[in-house]
Amino acid sequence: MKLYHKCKAWLIGDYIAKQQDIYQQSKAILLFNASFLVFVVLLPLIIYILIAGLYGKAFPSILGLIFVVVQVLLFKRYQNIWWSSFVLCVLTSLIVCVNINFNDKALHLVEPFWMIVIVVFAVFMIGVKWGAFICLILLTGFSFFVVNKLESNLRDFLDLIPTIKHFLIAEIVGAMIVLVYILSIFVSTTRKAEQALRTGNWLLEENNILVKKQNSEITVLLKEIHHRVKNNLQVVNSLLRLQSVQIRDEASQRVFEDAQYRIKAIALIHERMYKSPDLSNIDCSAYFKGLSEDLLRQNVIHEQIELKMEVDLTEWKQDVVVPLGLLLNELIANSVEHGQLGDVGVITIRLVSSGAQQFMLAYTDNGIGFPDELAHGFGLELIETLCEQLNGKMELINHRGHGVEYLFVFEG
């Protein structure tokens, strides 16, 4: 047993230590054990054959023993279970086929048992397709033997059967032992794999439950954060409104009102966020359409302005929500306040993907255009700042008397 364990550790120990797949580990163990078993069976068998004087029968056994040793050493060198098994199956198949068809000095009653062993071994080690290929080789060789050699072989050695019956029984028993061992390895490996699969599925379900619970807790926490931010912004807005009552200067009061509108816009952004059913998968089309409508209602008092909006973002990041929402608020506020849209005003917004990790915002209105006095105003400066924050580029096209057009391209 010590010799067995030492040989096993030397030949396949490193491979098993590196391999995580249960089937590959079992195949390596089967390859070694089958080789070791064949070696243990063939070595005394060869000695018995030579002592019995059946030299014709000794040749294939000696050749098989050599091939077993060679393929195990090849596996030690290259660590490839499939190729080692394939070479072993092909060579043993050729040995059996050549032996039964060209070795006329031996009785060939046991070879079919070894053929069965080779086919079962091939199916487990190199797959059903290549196992069928090995089976075809063996069937071809055996069919040729049955048609051309079987009758003469039985006639020549029929009288010798009583004298070699012990040898035949020993070889059949050896083949059956190898076959039973291969089948037991296959069954035990399948059971281990099924058990590992059941255990893996159970652990996966447990992890899924834990992840869902954590996601639910995180979603609740994020919604609570957005809700608190929105409430705090409303408090700040109320303080600004109360403070603005005491201001008599119209310019200063106008600055306070603009600040209140912007704070309301941020509050609307966070309100829309915490009202979303799934923060990890927000419907960007519904979100930005709803936000734009809310922002328009906030800025429009008496006019009836039509909002046309198209949103088609294949992928987007949630960290763009606040700056993009503020950008939309500034654009809409500028159109309403300075564009003189009137009762037939139309604002058109297109927010679409324009390439990998890139999206585009096109904003137009049908007002009087962009006033020259606003070219250096705070609103335009804020728009440019938000565009830079979104890692984008802006183009302003002023159609005097016919409206204004903004084109933004943002890097995802």
HELIX and SHEET records of a PDB file:
HELIX    1   1 LYS A    2  LYS A   18  1                                  17    
HELIX    2   2 ILE A   22  ALA A   52  1                                  31    
HELIX    3   3 TYR A   55  TYR A   78  1                                  24    
HELIX    4   4 ILE A   81  PHE A  102  1                                  22    
HELIX    5   5 GLU A  111  ILE A  126  1                                  16    
HELIX    6   6 VAL A  128  ASN A  148  1                                  21    
HELIX    7   7 LEU A  150  PHE A  157  1                                   8    
HELIX    8   8 LEU A  158  LEU A  160  5                                   3    
HELIX    9   9 ILE A  161  VAL A  245  1                                  85    
HELIX   10  10 GLU A  250  TYR A  274  1                                  25    
HELIX   11  11 CYS A  284  ASN A  299  1                                  16    
HELIX   12  12 GLN A  318  VAL A  320  5                                   3    
HELIX   13  13 VAL A  321  HIS A  338  1                                  18    
HELIX   14  14 GLY A  342  VAL A  344  5                                   3    
HELIX   15  15 ASP A  372  LEU A  374  5                                   3    
HELIX   16  16 PHE A  378  GLN A  389  1                                  12    
SHEET    1   A 5 GLU A 306  ASP A 312  0                                        
SHEET    2   A 5 VAL A 346  GLY A 355  1                                        
SHEET    3   A 5 GLN A 358  ASP A 365 -1                                        
SHEET    4   A 5 GLY A 403  GLU A 411 -1                                        
SHEET    5   A 5 GLY A 392  HIS A 399 -1                                        
END                                                                             
